[in-house]
Amino acid sequence: MAENCAITYRDTLNIANLYEQIATNEIVRCDDPQKLLGIRLTYLNLLYSLGSALLVIFVCIKNESRSTN
């Protein structure tokens, strides 16, 4: 179980790095509405992925703390 948590944590850091790139405009914005929509959807997907990964980590930590008690 702990190995899965470690992989998820690393994935969360990668997602957070992408989120930071978007927040600091390192990912180039585009004036084309279709591409802009794609960028917005990517942004929302990253937020969803980050939230999901954090939830998995939280559940892993809870399960680890229960197994040690």
PQR file with spaces between the fields and no chain letter, atoms N, CA, C, O and H, PARSE charges and radii, in Angstrom:
ATOM       1  N    MET     1       0.832   -1.202    0.000 -0.4000 1.5000
ATOM       2  CA   MET     1       0.000    0.000    0.000 -0.0000 2.0000
ATOM       3  C    MET     1       0.869    1.255    0.000  0.5500 1.7000
ATOM       4  O    MET     1       0.547    2.235   -0.672 -0.5500 1.4000
ATOM       5  N    ALA     2       1.956    1.227    0.744 -0.4000 1.5000
ATOM       6  CA   ALA     2       2.814    2.414    0.828 -0.0000 2.0000
ATOM       7  C    ALA     2       3.475    2.714   -0.507  0.5500 1.7000
ATOM       8  O    ALA     2       3.701    3.880   -0.832 -0.5500 1.4000
ATOM       9  H    ALA     2       2.218    0.431    1.290  0.4000 1.0000
ATOM      10  N    GLU     3       3.793    1.670   -1.300 -0.4000 1.5000
ATOM      11  CA   GLU     3       4.410    1.899   -2.604 -0.0000 2.0000
ATOM      12  C    GLU     3       3.463    2.659   -3.513  0.5500 1.7000
ATOM      13  O    GLU     3       3.886    3.564   -4.233 -0.5500 1.4000
ATOM      14  H    GLU     3       3.609    0.723   -1.037  0.4000 1.0000
ATOM      15  N    ASN     4       2.182    2.301   -3.488 -0.4000 1.5000
ATOM      16  CA   ASN     4       1.198    3.018   -4.298 -0.0000 2.0000
ATOM      17  C    ASN     4       1.106    4.478   -3.888  0.5500 1.7000
ATOM      18  O    ASN     4       0.964    5.354   -4.741 -0.5500 1.4000
ATOM      19  H    ASN     4       1.838    1.567   -2.903  0.4000 1.0000
ATOM      20  N    CYS     5       1.183    4.744   -2.609 -0.4000 1.5000
ATOM      21  CA   CYS     5       1.132    6.122   -2.122 -0.0000 2.0000
ATOM      22  C    CYS     5       2.328    6.915   -2.619  0.5500 1.7000
ATOM      23  O    CYS     5       2.189    8.086   -2.973 -0.5500 1.4000
ATOM      24  H    CYS     5       1.298    4.032   -1.916  0.4000 1.0000
ATOM      25  N    ALA     6       3.502    6.295   -2.649 -0.4000 1.5000
ATOM      26  CA   ALA     6       4.703    6.988   -3.115 -0.0000 2.0000
ATOM      27  C    ALA     6       4.579    7.352   -4.587  0.5500 1.7000
ATOM      28  O    ALA     6       4.958    8.455   -4.982 -0.5500 1.4000
ATOM      29  H    ALA     6       3.615    5.344   -2.361  0.4000 1.0000
ATOM      30  N    ILE     7       4.059    6.453   -5.400 -0.4000 1.5000
ATOM      31  CA   ILE     7       3.872    6.738   -6.825 -0.0000 2.0000
ATOM      32  C    ILE     7       2.865    7.868   -6.995  0.5500 1.7000
ATOM      33  O    ILE     7       3.076    8.773   -7.802 -0.5500 1.4000
ATOM      34  H    ILE     7       3.751    5.557   -5.079  0.4000 1.0000
ATOM      35  N    THR     8       1.785    7.820   -6.247 -0.4000 1.5000
ATOM      36  CA   THR     8       0.757    8.848   -6.347 -0.0000 2.0000
ATOM      37  C    THR     8       1.312   10.201   -5.926  0.5500 1.7000
ATOM      38  O    THR     8       0.995   11.219   -6.540 -0.5500 1.4000
ATOM      39  H    THR     8       1.614    7.085   -5.591  0.4000 1.0000
ATOM      40  N    TYR     9       2.130   10.219   -4.896 -0.4000 1.5000
ATOM      41  CA   TYR     9       2.711   11.481   -4.443 -0.0000 2.0000
ATOM      42  C    TYR     9       3.604   12.079   -5.523  0.5500 1.7000
ATOM      43  O    TYR     9       3.566   13.288   -5.752 -0.5500 1.4000
ATOM      44  H    TYR     9       2.388    9.392   -4.397  0.4000 1.0000
ATOM      45  N    ARG    10       4.407   11.252   -6.189 -0.4000 1.5000
ATOM      46  CA   ARG    10       5.270   11.737   -7.269 -0.0000 2.0000
ATOM      47  C    ARG    10       4.419   12.286   -8.421  0.5500 1.7000
ATOM      48  O    ARG    10       4.738   13.327   -8.994 -0.5500 1.4000
ATOM      49  H    ARG    10       4.437   10.270   -6.003  0.4000 1.0000
ATOM      50  N    ASP    11       3.335   11.576   -8.753 -0.4000 1.5000
ATOM      51  CA   ASP    11       2.439   12.056   -9.801 -0.0000 2.0000
ATOM      52  C    ASP    11       1.815   13.386   -9.409  0.5500 1.7000
ATOM      53  O    ASP    11       1.630   14.265  -10.251 -0.5500 1.4000
ATOM      54  H    ASP    11       3.075   10.730   -8.287  0.4000 1.0000
ATOM      55  N    THR    12       1.492   13.530   -8.133 -0.4000 1.5000
ATOM      56  CA   THR    12       0.916   14.789   -7.658 -0.0000 2.0000
ATOM      57  C    THR    12       1.899   15.933   -7.828  0.5500 1.7000
ATOM      58  O    THR    12       1.501   17.040   -8.192 -0.5500 1.4000
ATOM      59  H    THR    12       1.643   12.816   -7.449  0.4000 1.0000
ATOM      60  N    LEU    13       3.169   15.687   -7.571 -0.4000 1.5000
ATOM      61  CA   LEU    13       4.175   16.731   -7.764 -0.0000 2.0000
ATOM      62  C    LEU    13       4.280   17.125   -9.229  0.5500 1.7000
ATOM      63  O    LEU    13       4.432   18.306   -9.541 -0.5500 1.4000
ATOM      64  H    LEU    13       3.492   14.788   -7.276  0.4000 1.0000
ATOM      65  N    ASN    14       4.200   16.148  -10.138 -0.4000 1.5000
ATOM      66  CA   ASN    14       4.232   16.454  -11.566 -0.0000 2.0000
ATOM      67  C    ASN    14       3.034   17.296  -11.975  0.5500 1.7000
ATOM      68  O    ASN    14       3.176   18.246  -12.745 -0.5500 1.4000
ATOM      69  H    ASN    14       4.075   15.189   -9.885  0.4000 1.0000
ATOM      70  N    ILE    15       1.858   16.955  -11.465 -0.4000 1.5000
ATOM      71  CA   ILE    15       0.651   17.721  -11.777 -0.0000 2.0000
ATOM      72  C    ILE    15       0.770   19.127  -11.206  0.5500 1.7000
ATOM      73  O    ILE    15       0.394   20.098  -11.862 -0.5500 1.4000
ATOM      74  H    ILE    15       1.743   16.183  -10.839  0.4000 1.0000
ATOM      75  N    ALA    16       1.293   19.241   -9.986 -0.4000 1.5000
ATOM      76  CA   ALA    16       1.470   20.560   -9.381 -0.0000 2.0000
ATOM      77  C    ALA    16       2.444   21.404  -10.187  0.5500 1.7000
ATOM      78  O    ALA    16       2.265   22.617  -10.293 -0.5500 1.4000
ATOM      79  H    ALA    16       1.599   18.452   -9.454  0.4000 1.0000
ATOM      80  N    ASN    17       3.474   20.783  -10.760 -0.4000 1.5000
ATOM      81  CA   ASN    17       4.428   21.501  -11.595 -0.0000 2.0000
ATOM      82  C    ASN    17       3.740   22.044  -12.844  0.5500 1.7000
ATOM      83  O    ASN    17       3.974   23.190  -13.226 -0.5500 1.4000
ATOM      84  H    ASN    17       3.620   19.797  -10.675  0.4000 1.0000
ATOM      85  N    LEU    18       2.897   21.241  -13.482 -0.4000 1.5000
ATOM      86  CA   LEU    18       2.150   21.710  -14.652 -0.0000 2.0000
ATOM      87  C    LEU    18       1.203   22.846  -14.275  0.5500 1.7000
ATOM      88  O    LEU    18       1.063   23.822  -15.012 -0.5500 1.4000
ATOM      89  H    LEU    18       2.706   20.309  -13.172  0.4000 1.0000
ATOM      90  N    TYR    19       0.553   22.708  -13.117 -0.4000 1.5000
ATOM      91  CA   TYR    19      -0.347   23.756  -12.645 -0.0000 2.0000
ATOM      92  C    TYR    19       0.416   25.068  -12.443  0.5500 1.7000
ATOM      93  O    TYR    19      -0.086   26.140  -12.780 -0.5500 1.4000
ATOM      94  H    TYR    19       0.667   21.915  -12.518  0.4000 1.0000
ATOM      95  N    GLU    20       1.621   24.979  -11.897 -0.4000 1.5000
ATOM      96  CA   GLU    20       2.438   26.172  -11.681 -0.0000 2.0000
ATOM      97  C    GLU    20       2.836   26.808  -13.012  0.5500 1.7000
ATOM      98  O    GLU    20       2.858   28.033  -13.130 -0.5500 1.4000
ATOM      99  H    GLU    20       2.029   24.108  -11.624  0.4000 1.0000
ATOM     100  N    GLN    21       3.148   25.985  -14.012 -0.4000 1.5000
ATOM     101  CA   GLN    21       3.489   26.515  -15.330 -0.0000 2.0000
ATOM     102  C    GLN    21       2.319   27.284  -15.931  0.5500 1.7000
ATOM     103  O    GLN    21       2.507   28.338  -16.539 -0.5500 1.4000
ATOM     104  H    GLN    21       3.129   24.990  -13.916  0.4000 1.0000
ATOM     105  N    ILE    22       1.115   26.752  -15.759 -0.4000 1.5000
ATOM     106  CA   ILE    22      -0.063   27.454  -16.271 -0.0000 2.0000
ATOM     107  C    ILE    22      -0.266   28.754  -15.505  0.5500 1.7000
ATOM     108  O    ILE    22      -0.545   29.794  -16.103 -0.5500 1.4000
ATOM     109  H    ILE    22       0.962   25.896  -15.266  0.4000 1.0000
ATOM     110  N    ALA    23      -0.127   28.699  -14.184 -0.4000 1.5000
ATOM     111  CA   ALA    23      -0.362   29.884  -13.356 -0.0000 2.0000
ATOM     112  C    ALA    23       0.635   30.997  -13.654  0.5500 1.7000
ATOM     113  O    ALA    23       0.297   32.176  -13.544 -0.5500 1.4000
ATOM     114  H    ALA    23       0.100   27.855  -13.698  0.4000 1.0000
ATOM     115  N    THR    24       1.853   30.636  -14.030 -0.4000 1.5000
ATOM     116  CA   THR    24       2.872   31.654  -14.310 -0.0000 2.0000
ATOM     117  C    THR    24       2.982   31.967  -15.803  0.5500 1.7000
ATOM     118  O    THR    24       3.923   32.632  -16.238 -0.5500 1.4000
ATOM     119  H    THR    24       2.127   29.679  -14.119  0.4000 1.0000
ATOM     120  N    ASN    25       2.012   31.482  -16.585 -0.4000 1.5000
ATOM     121  CA   ASN    25       1.944   31.743  -18.031 -0.0000 2.0000
ATOM     122  C    ASN    25       3.149   31.212  -18.788  0.5500 1.7000
ATOM     123  O    ASN    25       3.472   31.720  -19.862 -0.5500 1.4000
ATOM     124  H    ASN    25       1.248   30.943  -16.232  0.4000 1.0000
ATOM     125  N    GLU    26       3.823   30.198  -18.249 -0.4000 1.5000
ATOM     126  CA   GLU    26       4.917   29.582  -18.997 -0.0000 2.0000
ATOM     127  C    GLU    26       4.369   28.768  -20.162  0.5500 1.7000
ATOM     128  O    GLU    26       5.053   28.573  -21.166 -0.5500 1.4000
ATOM     129  H    GLU    26       3.561   29.785  -17.376  0.4000 1.0000
ATOM     130  N    ILE    27       3.131   28.294  -20.027 -0.4000 1.5000
ATOM     131  CA   ILE    27       2.459   27.648  -21.151 -0.0000 2.0000
ATOM     132  C    ILE    27       1.821   28.764  -21.968  0.5500 1.7000
ATOM     133  O    ILE    27       1.002   29.527  -21.456 -0.5500 1.4000
ATOM     134  H    ILE    27       2.574   28.453  -19.211  0.4000 1.0000
ATOM     135  N    VAL    28       2.194   28.854  -23.231 -0.4000 1.5000
ATOM     136  CA   VAL    28       1.835   30.006  -24.063 -0.0000 2.0000
ATOM     137  C    VAL    28       0.333   30.051  -24.281  0.5500 1.7000
ATOM     138  O    VAL    28      -0.291   29.041  -24.606 -0.5500 1.4000
ATOM     139  H    VAL    28       2.859   28.234  -23.648  0.4000 1.0000
ATOM     140  N    ARG    29      -0.235   31.221  -24.101 -0.4000 1.5000
ATOM     141  CA   ARG    29      -1.652   31.422  -24.375 -0.0000 2.0000
ATOM     142  C    ARG    29      -1.858   31.676  -25.857  0.5500 1.7000
ATOM     143  O    ARG    29      -0.939   32.097  -26.559 -0.5500 1.4000
ATOM     144  H    ARG    29       0.272   32.041  -23.836  0.4000 1.0000
ATOM     145  N    CYS    30      -3.060   31.420  -26.322 -0.4000 1.5000
ATOM     146  CA   CYS    30      -3.346   31.527  -27.749 -0.0000 2.0000
ATOM     147  C    CYS    30      -4.625   32.334  -27.933  0.5500 1.7000
ATOM     148  O    CYS    30      -5.535   32.267  -27.106 -0.5500 1.4000
ATOM     149  H    CYS    30      -3.806   31.078  -25.751  0.4000 1.0000
ATOM     150  N    ASP    31      -4.690   33.104  -29.029 -0.4000 1.5000
ATOM     151  CA   ASP    31      -5.876   33.913  -29.307 -0.0000 2.0000
ATOM     152  C    ASP    31      -6.964   33.126  -30.025  0.5500 1.7000
ATOM     153  O    ASP    31      -8.106   33.581  -30.100 -0.5500 1.4000
ATOM     154  H    ASP    31      -3.951   33.159  -29.700  0.4000 1.0000
ATOM     155  N    ASP    32      -6.629   31.953  -30.553 -0.4000 1.5000
ATOM     156  CA   ASP    32      -7.607   31.119  -31.247 -0.0000 2.0000
ATOM     157  C    ASP    32      -8.589   30.552  -30.224  0.5500 1.7000
ATOM     158  O    ASP    32      -8.166   29.868  -29.291 -0.5500 1.4000
ATOM     159  H    ASP    32      -5.702   31.583  -30.492  0.4000 1.0000
ATOM     160  N    PRO    33      -9.903   30.821  -30.374 -0.5600 1.5000
ATOM     161  CA   PRO    33     -10.876   30.366  -29.365  0.2800 2.0000
ATOM     162  C    PRO    33     -10.876   28.850  -29.161  0.5500 1.7000
ATOM     163  O    PRO    33     -11.037   28.377  -28.036 -0.5500 1.4000
ATOM     164  N    GLN    34     -10.696   28.081  -30.248 -0.4000 1.5000
ATOM     165  CA   GLN    34     -10.689   26.624  -30.099 -0.0000 2.0000
ATOM     166  C    GLN    34      -9.500   26.166  -29.257  0.5500 1.7000
ATOM     167  O    GLN    34      -9.648   25.320  -28.375 -0.5500 1.4000
ATOM     168  H    GLN    34     -10.566   28.465  -31.162  0.4000 1.0000
ATOM     169  N    LYS    35      -8.337   26.719  -29.528 -0.4000 1.5000
ATOM     170  CA   LYS    35      -7.150   26.342  -28.756 -0.0000 2.0000
ATOM     171  C    LYS    35      -7.258   26.857  -27.328  0.5500 1.7000
ATOM     172  O    LYS    35      -6.818   26.193  -26.390 -0.5500 1.4000
ATOM     173  H    LYS    35      -8.217   27.406  -30.245  0.4000 1.0000
ATOM     174  N    LEU    36      -7.846   28.044  -27.162 -0.4000 1.5000
ATOM     175  CA   LEU    36      -8.035   28.587  -25.821 -0.0000 2.0000
ATOM     176  C    LEU    36      -8.961   27.688  -25.014  0.5500 1.7000
ATOM     177  O    LEU    36      -8.732   27.461  -23.826 -0.5500 1.4000
ATOM     178  H    LEU    36      -8.204   28.584  -27.924  0.4000 1.0000
ATOM     179  N    LEU    37     -10.010   27.176  -25.660 -0.4000 1.5000
ATOM     180  CA   LEU    37     -10.910   26.242  -24.987 -0.0000 2.0000
ATOM     181  C    LEU    37     -10.151   24.983  -24.576  0.5500 1.7000
ATOM     182  O    LEU    37     -10.351   24.454  -23.483 -0.5500 1.4000
ATOM     183  H    LEU    37     -10.196   27.361  -26.625  0.4000 1.0000
ATOM     184  N    GLY    38      -9.278   24.511  -25.466 -0.4000 1.5000
ATOM     185  CA   GLY    38      -8.468   23.339  -25.138 -0.0000 2.0000
ATOM     186  C    GLY    38      -7.570   23.593  -23.947  0.5500 1.7000
ATOM     187  O    GLY    38      -7.405   22.722  -23.092 -0.5500 1.4000
ATOM     188  H    GLY    38      -9.115   24.941  -26.354  0.4000 1.0000
ATOM     189  N    ILE    39      -6.983   24.792  -23.883 -0.4000 1.5000
ATOM     190  CA   ILE    39      -6.125   25.145  -22.750 -0.0000 2.0000
ATOM     191  C    ILE    39      -6.947   25.202  -21.468  0.5500 1.7000
ATOM     192  O    ILE    39      -6.498   24.741  -20.419 -0.5500 1.4000
ATOM     193  H    ILE    39      -7.118   25.499  -24.577  0.4000 1.0000
ATOM     194  N    ARG    40      -8.153   25.766  -21.552 -0.4000 1.5000
ATOM     195  CA   ARG    40      -9.008   25.832  -20.361 -0.0000 2.0000
ATOM     196  C    ARG    40      -9.396   24.442  -19.893  0.5500 1.7000
ATOM     197  O    ARG    40      -9.390   24.160  -18.695 -0.5500 1.4000
ATOM     198  H    ARG    40      -8.517   26.141  -22.405  0.4000 1.0000
ATOM     199  N    LEU    41      -9.737   23.562  -20.846 -0.4000 1.5000
ATOM     200  CA   LEU    41     -10.094   22.196  -20.468 -0.0000 2.0000
ATOM     201  C    LEU    41      -8.897   21.474  -19.859  0.5500 1.7000
ATOM     202  O    LEU    41      -9.049   20.712  -18.904 -0.5500 1.4000
ATOM     203  H    LEU    41      -9.741   23.791  -21.820  0.4000 1.0000
ATOM     204  N    THR    42      -7.716   21.710  -20.404 -0.4000 1.5000
ATOM     205  CA   THR    42      -6.508   21.113  -19.834 -0.0000 2.0000
ATOM     206  C    THR    42      -6.297   21.610  -18.408  0.5500 1.7000
ATOM     207  O    THR    42      -5.945   20.835  -17.519 -0.5500 1.4000
ATOM     208  H    THR    42      -7.593   22.329  -21.180  0.4000 1.0000
ATOM     209  N    TYR    43      -6.514   22.898  -18.197 -0.4000 1.5000
ATOM     210  CA   TYR    43      -6.381   23.495  -16.869 -0.0000 2.0000
ATOM     211  C    TYR    43      -7.347   22.836  -15.887  0.5500 1.7000
ATOM     212  O    TYR    43      -6.967   22.485  -14.769 -0.5500 1.4000
ATOM     213  H    TYR    43      -6.801   23.528  -18.920  0.4000 1.0000
ATOM     214  N    LEU    44      -8.612   22.670  -16.319 -0.4000 1.5000
ATOM     215  CA   LEU    44      -9.597   22.035  -15.448 -0.0000 2.0000
ATOM     216  C    LEU    44      -9.243   20.572  -15.189  0.5500 1.7000
ATOM     217  O    LEU    44      -9.419   20.075  -14.076 -0.5500 1.4000
ATOM     218  H    LEU    44      -8.920   22.954  -17.226  0.4000 1.0000
ATOM     219  N    ASN    45      -8.746   19.886  -16.213 -0.4000 1.5000
ATOM     220  CA   ASN    45      -8.333   18.496  -16.025 -0.0000 2.0000
ATOM     221  C    ASN    45      -7.175   18.396  -15.039  0.5500 1.7000
ATOM     222  O    ASN    45      -7.129   17.477  -14.221 -0.5500 1.4000
ATOM     223  H    ASN    45      -8.603   20.290  -17.117  0.4000 1.0000
ATOM     224  N    LEU    46      -6.241   19.338  -15.115 -0.4000 1.5000
ATOM     225  CA   LEU    46      -5.121   19.333  -14.170 -0.0000 2.0000
ATOM     226  C    LEU    46      -5.608   19.558  -12.747  0.5500 1.7000
ATOM     227  O    LEU    46      -5.142   18.902  -11.815 -0.5500 1.4000
ATOM     228  H    LEU    46      -6.277   20.084  -15.780  0.4000 1.0000
ATOM     229  N    LEU    47      -6.549   20.490  -12.578 -0.4000 1.5000
ATOM     230  CA   LEU    47      -7.097   20.726  -11.241 -0.0000 2.0000
ATOM     231  C    LEU    47      -7.804   19.479  -10.720  0.5500 1.7000
ATOM     232  O    LEU    47      -7.653   19.111   -9.555 -0.5500 1.4000
ATOM     233  H    LEU    47      -6.927   21.023  -13.335  0.4000 1.0000
ATOM     234  N    TYR    48      -8.577   18.835  -11.591 -0.4000 1.5000
ATOM     235  CA   TYR    48      -9.280   17.614  -11.203 -0.0000 2.0000
ATOM     236  C    TYR    48      -8.286   16.516  -10.834  0.5500 1.7000
ATOM     237  O    TYR    48      -8.464   15.820   -9.834 -0.5500 1.4000
ATOM     238  H    TYR    48      -8.700   19.135  -12.537  0.4000 1.0000
ATOM     239  N    SER    49      -7.237   16.363  -11.647 -0.4000 1.5000
ATOM     240  CA   SER    49      -6.228   15.337  -11.378 -0.0000 2.0000
ATOM     241  C    SER    49      -5.501   15.608  -10.068  0.5500 1.7000
ATOM     242  O    SER    49      -5.241   14.691   -9.289 -0.5500 1.4000
ATOM     243  H    SER    49      -7.092   16.929  -12.459  0.4000 1.0000
ATOM     244  N    LEU    50      -5.177   16.873   -9.835 -0.4000 1.5000
ATOM     245  CA   LEU    50      -4.499   17.236   -8.594 -0.0000 2.0000
ATOM     246  C    LEU    50      -5.384   16.921   -7.396  0.5500 1.7000
ATOM     247  O    LEU    50      -4.918   16.358   -6.405 -0.5500 1.4000
ATOM     248  H    LEU    50      -5.388   17.618  -10.468  0.4000 1.0000
ATOM     249  N    GLY    51      -6.656   17.283   -7.488 -0.4000 1.5000
ATOM     250  CA   GLY    51      -7.586   16.988   -6.403 -0.0000 2.0000
ATOM     251  C    GLY    51      -7.736   15.496   -6.167  0.5500 1.7000
ATOM     252  O    GLY    51      -7.771   15.037   -5.025 -0.5500 1.4000
ATOM     253  H    GLY    51      -7.034   17.740   -8.293  0.4000 1.0000
ATOM     254  N    SER    52      -7.826   14.739   -7.260 -0.4000 1.5000
ATOM     255  CA   SER    52      -7.959   13.286   -7.142 -0.0000 2.0000
ATOM     256  C    SER    52      -6.721   12.667   -6.509  0.5500 1.7000
ATOM     257  O    SER    52      -6.826   11.798   -5.645 -0.5500 1.4000
ATOM     258  H    SER    52      -7.798   15.112   -8.187  0.4000 1.0000
ATOM     259  N    ALA    53      -5.550   13.119   -6.943 -0.4000 1.5000
ATOM     260  CA   ALA    53      -4.308   12.576   -6.387 -0.0000 2.0000
ATOM     261  C    ALA    53      -4.188   12.905   -4.904  0.5500 1.7000
ATOM     262  O    ALA    53      -3.765   12.066   -4.109 -0.5500 1.4000
ATOM     263  H    ALA    53      -5.464   13.825   -7.645  0.4000 1.0000
ATOM     264  N    LEU    54      -4.557   14.122   -4.535 -0.4000 1.5000
ATOM     265  CA   LEU    54      -4.502   14.498   -3.119 -0.0000 2.0000
ATOM     266  C    LEU    54      -5.475   13.667   -2.296  0.5500 1.7000
ATOM     267  O    LEU    54      -5.174   13.300   -1.160 -0.5500 1.4000
ATOM     268  H    LEU    54      -4.901   14.804   -5.181  0.4000 1.0000
ATOM     269  N    LEU    55      -6.637   13.370   -2.863 -0.4000 1.5000
ATOM     270  CA   LEU    55      -7.606   12.531   -2.165 -0.0000 2.0000
ATOM     271  C    LEU    55      -7.056   11.124   -1.952  0.5500 1.7000
ATOM     272  O    LEU    55      -7.214   10.549   -0.875 -0.5500 1.4000
ATOM     273  H    LEU    55      -6.881   13.668   -3.786  0.4000 1.0000
ATOM     274  N    VAL    56      -6.411   10.571   -2.977 -0.4000 1.5000
ATOM     275  CA   VAL    56      -5.817    9.236   -2.854 -0.0000 2.0000
ATOM     276  C    VAL    56      -4.727    9.233   -1.790  0.5500 1.7000
ATOM     277  O    VAL    56      -4.638    8.300   -0.992 -0.5500 1.4000
ATOM     278  H    VAL    56      -6.283   11.038   -3.852  0.4000 1.0000
ATOM     279  N    ILE    57      -3.900   10.268   -1.776 -0.4000 1.5000
ATOM     280  CA   ILE    57      -2.839   10.356   -0.764 -0.0000 2.0000
ATOM     281  C    ILE    57      -3.443   10.439    0.630  0.5500 1.7000
ATOM     282  O    ILE    57      -2.955    9.795    1.558 -0.5500 1.4000
ATOM     283  H    ILE    57      -3.971   11.026   -2.425  0.4000 1.0000
ATOM     284  N    PHE    58      -4.504   11.230    0.785 -0.4000 1.5000
ATOM     285  CA   PHE    58      -5.166   11.362    2.078 -0.0000 2.0000
ATOM     286  C    PHE    58      -5.705   10.010    2.541  0.5500 1.7000
ATOM     287  O    PHE    58      -5.551    9.640    3.705 -0.5500 1.4000
ATOM     288  H    PHE    58      -4.901   11.754    0.031  0.4000 1.0000
ATOM     289  N    VAL    59      -6.339    9.273    1.623 -0.4000 1.5000
ATOM     290  CA   VAL    59      -6.876    7.957    1.970 -0.0000 2.0000
ATOM     291  C    VAL    59      -5.749    6.997    2.334  0.5500 1.7000
ATOM     292  O    VAL    59      -5.880    6.216    3.277 -0.5500 1.4000
ATOM     293  H    VAL    59      -6.464    9.574    0.677  0.4000 1.0000
ATOM     294  N    CYS    60      -4.641    7.051    1.592 -0.4000 1.5000
ATOM     295  CA   CYS    60      -3.489    6.190    1.909 -0.0000 2.0000
ATOM     296  C    CYS    60      -2.949    6.493    3.301  0.5500 1.7000
ATOM     297  O    CYS    60      -2.653    5.580    4.072 -0.5500 1.4000
ATOM     298  H    CYS    60      -4.535    7.686    0.826  0.4000 1.0000
ATOM     299  N    ILE    61      -2.824    7.772    3.616 -0.4000 1.5000
ATOM     300  CA   ILE    61      -2.309    8.164    4.931 -0.0000 2.0000
ATOM     301  C    ILE    61      -3.256    7.694    6.027  0.5500 1.7000
ATOM     302  O    ILE    61      -2.811    7.199    7.063 -0.5500 1.4000
ATOM     303  H    ILE    61      -3.064    8.514    2.990  0.4000 1.0000
ATOM     304  N    LYS    62      -4.562    7.847    5.804 -0.4000 1.5000
ATOM     305  CA   LYS    62      -5.540    7.392    6.794 -0.0000 2.0000
ATOM     306  C    LYS    62      -5.441    5.882    6.996  0.5500 1.7000
ATOM     307  O    LYS    62      -5.476    5.398    8.128 -0.5500 1.4000
ATOM     308  H    LYS    62      -4.923    8.250    4.963  0.4000 1.0000
ATOM     309  N    ASN    63      -5.318    5.139    5.890 -0.4000 1.5000
ATOM     310  CA   ASN    63      -5.213    3.682    5.995 -0.0000 2.0000
ATOM     311  C    ASN    63      -3.930    3.269    6.698  0.5500 1.7000
ATOM     312  O    ASN    63      -3.936    2.326    7.490 -0.5500 1.4000
ATOM     313  H    ASN    63      -5.290    5.533    4.971  0.4000 1.0000
ATOM     314  N    GLU    64      -2.833    3.958    6.420 -0.4000 1.5000
ATOM     315  CA   GLU    64      -1.562    3.650    7.086 -0.0000 2.0000
ATOM     316  C    GLU    64      -1.667    3.916    8.586  0.5500 1.7000
ATOM     317  O    GLU    64      -1.165    3.136    9.396 -0.5500 1.4000
ATOM     318  H    GLU    64      -2.828    4.724    5.776  0.4000 1.0000
ATOM     319  N    SER    65      -2.322    5.021    8.955 -0.4000 1.5000
ATOM     320  CA   SER    65      -2.431    5.347   10.380 -0.0000 2.0000
ATOM     321  C    SER    65      -3.343    4.354   11.093  0.5500 1.7000
ATOM     322  O    SER    65      -3.127    4.051   12.266 -0.5500 1.4000
ATOM     323  H    SER    65      -2.729    5.655    8.298  0.4000 1.0000
ATOM     324  N    ARG    66      -4.358    3.844   10.399 -0.4000 1.5000
ATOM     325  CA   ARG    66      -5.236    2.842   11.010 -0.0000 2.0000
ATOM     326  C    ARG    66      -4.516    1.513   11.190  0.5500 1.7000
ATOM     327  O    ARG    66      -4.721    0.818   12.185 -0.5500 1.4000
ATOM     328  H    ARG    66      -4.533    4.090    9.445  0.4000 1.0000
ATOM     329  N    SER    67      -3.668    1.162   10.218 -0.4000 1.5000
ATOM     330  CA   SER    67      -2.978   -0.130   10.301 -0.0000 2.0000
ATOM     331  C    SER    67      -1.899   -0.128   11.385  0.5500 1.7000
ATOM     332  O    SER    67      -1.546   -1.189   11.901 -0.5500 1.4000
ATOM     333  H    SER    67      -3.502    1.726    9.409  0.4000 1.0000
ATOM     334  N    THR    68      -1.372    1.044   11.735 -0.4000 1.5000
ATOM     335  CA   THR    68      -0.346    1.105   12.786 -0.0000 2.0000
ATOM     336  C    THR    68      -0.959    1.147   14.172  0.5500 1.7000
ATOM     337  O    THR    68      -0.270    0.882   15.157 -0.5500 1.4000
ATOM     338  H    THR    68      -1.658    1.905   11.316  0.4000 1.0000
ATOM     339  N    ASN    69      -2.242    1.474   14.269 -0.4000 1.5000
ATOM     340  CA   ASN    69      -2.888    1.560   15.591 -0.0000 2.0000
ATOM     341  C    ASN    69      -3.299    0.211   16.092  0.5500 1.7000
ATOM     342  O    ASN    69      -3.855    0.102   17.185 -0.5500 1.4000
ATOM     343  H    ASN    69      -2.802    1.689   13.468  0.4000 1.0000
